[in-house]
Amino acid sequence: MNIKKPFLTLILLFPFFVQAQFSLDQEESSKYIIDQEKVSDHKVQIYNVCYDPSTKPIFPKEKDFNNDQWIYDALHNKEDKKGEFYLLMSRGTAMLSRPVFTKEQLLSEGFQKKSIEGYSVSKIDKLFEAEGSKFNPTYEFIVDVFSADDEVDQPHVKSMISTLGEITWDNKTIKPTETVVKVGFNFDRVMMQKTTYLTRQITFYYEIEENKTLVQYYVLSYVYSLPPSFVGGAKLMINKVNEGVLFGFNASENYQ
């Protein structure tokens, strides 16, 4: 296997805000149970893992792909290009002290402009372009939003919602009020090197109370190359993702 030269690209597409309110609670398993006490205390239950193209764990080293494959199976689309990709998989859960976002907000150019730090975002029809600089590769992405009563005619999206959407809260099974699917693609090179092939993220918003929204997301990223080991490798990439998650939930809570 050829290890390609380094790059660093932000994987998660979240809103950002400078005031820290949330804190991370690292989970040891991707199958963690939602902890109502933790998320009600502004803690983000989070799990990240990176595997090499042979599904050998890169970080954390002790992980086993067999235990995380369910996320890959749920988010992987049979139409995704086959290749020698590193796999970055993530799951996170947090509670926002605000109402659920409307579909119009989630699809608006204004909302997306505040969603990605270090990028200039523009929209033409349904296609967004995130223009980066230096170590942030320019890329394109699309956003689809599905309300609870919408008829979903995209087989893969329907499968993701069916597989991942239902959760248990207060001993009851609940379904998402809104579901957001973001797919990032056409990532530019950085320092002549390929960065990311594709990132797919599905985020569920659950109305717990009028001003309490539970958020749970899953991400699968196909990565061409990692940062070099002497600057942290996959651990550095995951740390950057975690920083983005914290900023993102703070921004979501404070978005007007």
N, C-alpha and C positions, 0 to 999 in steps of 0.2 A: 504494500500500500504506500502510495506517495503522499507524504504530508506536505501540503502546499504552504506557501508563505502566509504570514499573518494578516489579519484584518480585524477590525472591530466595528460592528454595526449594532445598533439598538434594535432588539427584536420586538419587544412589546409595543403596541400602539395605544398608549394611554394618555389622558390629559395630565398636565404637569402643574405644580404649584410650589411655591417656595416655603410655605409655613409647614413645618413637620407636625403632624397630629397622630398619624398612624405609626405603629411599630410592627416589625416582622416577627412572626412566630414560626420558625423553621420546623417543618414536619419531616419525619423520617420515612414516611411511606406516601406514595401517590394516592393510596386508597384511604387516606385519613378521613375520620368522621368529623363533620362540621361541629365545632365546639361553640355552643351558643354564648357561653360566658366569655370566651375569648373575643369573638367577633363583636360582641356588645360592648367590649372595652377598647374599641379601636385597635384591635390587633388583626393583622393580616395573616391568616394561615396560608403558608406558601410551601410549595415543593418544586424544585428544579432539578433537572438531570441532563447530562450530555453524554451521548454514546458516539463511538467512532463508526465508520461505515460498516464494520463487521459486527456492530452492536456490543462491542466491548466497552465497559464503562470508563469514561475519561474523568468525569467529576460528578458526584463523589465516586471514589474508586470502588467502594464496597457495594454499589448498586448492582442489580441484576435485571437485564432487559425483560425477562419473563414476568417480572412484577410490574413493569411499567408499560408493557406492550398494549394494554387495553386503551391507553390514551392514543398511542400511535394508530391502532386499529380504528378508533372512532374518528380521528381527524384526517387520516390518510385517505386521499381520493385515488381511485384506481387510475384516473387520468393523469396523476402527478408523474412527472418525468422520472425515470429510473436513473440512478447514478451513484457515484461514490460520495455520499453526503454524510457529514456529521449530523446527528439528530439532537436537537435541543427541545425538550418537552417541559412544559410548565403547567402548574395548576395553582390557583390562588382563590381565597375566599375572604370577604370582608363585609362589614355592615356600614352603609352610608346613612347619615342622619339627614335625609332629604327624600322627597318624593322620587318615584321612578322617572327617568328621562322620557320625554315624548319621542315618538318616531321622528317627528320633524326636527327636533334638536339633534338627535343622533345622526341624521343624514345631512345636516346643514354644513355648508362650507365654514361658517363661523365657528361652529363647535370643533370641527376637525382641525382648523388652524390653531386652536389652543390645545390640541391633543398630542402634538409631537414636538418635543423640545429640539431646538437647533435646526429646524426645517421651515421653509416657506411653502405653504400648502395652497394649492389652487385646484379648482374643480371645473371640469367640462363634462356636462351631462352627468353620468354616473361615475366617471373616472376621476380619481384624485391623483395629483402629482405632488410628492413631497421632495422638494429641491433641497439637497443637502450641501455640505461644504467640507473640505479637507477630509476628515476620517468618517464623515457621515455620507454614505452613498445615496445619491438620488434614486428614487424608486417610485413606482405607481402602486395604487391600491384601490380596491373597490369595497364598498360597505353595503351590506344588505341588512335590513331590520325586519323582524317578524314579530307581530303582536300575537297574543295568546289565541285569538280567534281567526288568525289568518290561515288560509289554505296554502300550504307549502308545496310548490310543484317542483322543487329541485331535490332529486332523490338523495344526494349526499347530505344536504342540509337537513332534510327530513330525518335521515338516519342519525345524524349527530344530535339533533334535538331529542329524538326518541331515546337514544342511548344515554345521554348525559344530562338532559334537562330536568328530570324529576328529582327532587331531593326530599329528605325528611326534616321537618321542622315542627317542634312541639308535638312529636309523635304523630304527625300528619304528613301525608305525601302532598307536596305542592308543586305546581308547574310555573315556569317563568312568565312574568307579565310581558316582558320584551326580551328578544334574543337578537344579538348583533353578531354578524359574521364579517370579519375583515380578512381580506387576502391581499398580501403584499407581494409584488413580483417586479420583474425588470430592474433588479438592483444593479446599479452601476459598479464598476470596478473601483477599488481604492488602492493607490500605489501600484497600479497595473495588475492587481490581483482580483480574482473573482471573490465576491463576498457571499451573498445569500441567493439561493435559487428561488425560494418561496417561503412565505410565512403565512400560516393559517391560524386564526384566533376566533374562538367562539366565546361570547360573553353572555351570561344569563343575568337578568335583573328580576328579582322577586319582591313584590310588594308585601312586606311583613306588617307594617302599619302605614298610616298616611305619610308619616315622615321618617320611615325606616325602610330602607331598601337593601336587601341582601344581594351581593354581587358575587358571582362565581365565574371564573374564566379558565379556559384550557388553550394551550398554544402548542403547535408543532411547527418547528422551523427546520428547513433543509439547508445546511450550512456547508459552503465549499471549503472554508479554511478557518482555523482558530488563531487567536493571538498567540505569539510565541510563548513557550513555557517560562522563559526568564522574566516575563512581565506578568505571569499568572495564568496564561493559557485559558482553558475552559472556566476555571474558577473566576478569573477576572471578568469574563463575559457574563457569567451568572451574577456576579456582584453588581455589574452595571445594570443588568436586568432588574435585580432587586431594588436598586436605587430608583429606577424608572417606575416600578410598581408603587413604591411609597409616594413618590411625587404624584403619580397618577390618581391614587385614591384620595389624596388630599385635594387635588384639583377637582375631582368629581364631586366631592362633598361641598366645595365652595363655588361650584359653577352656578352662574345666574343666567 
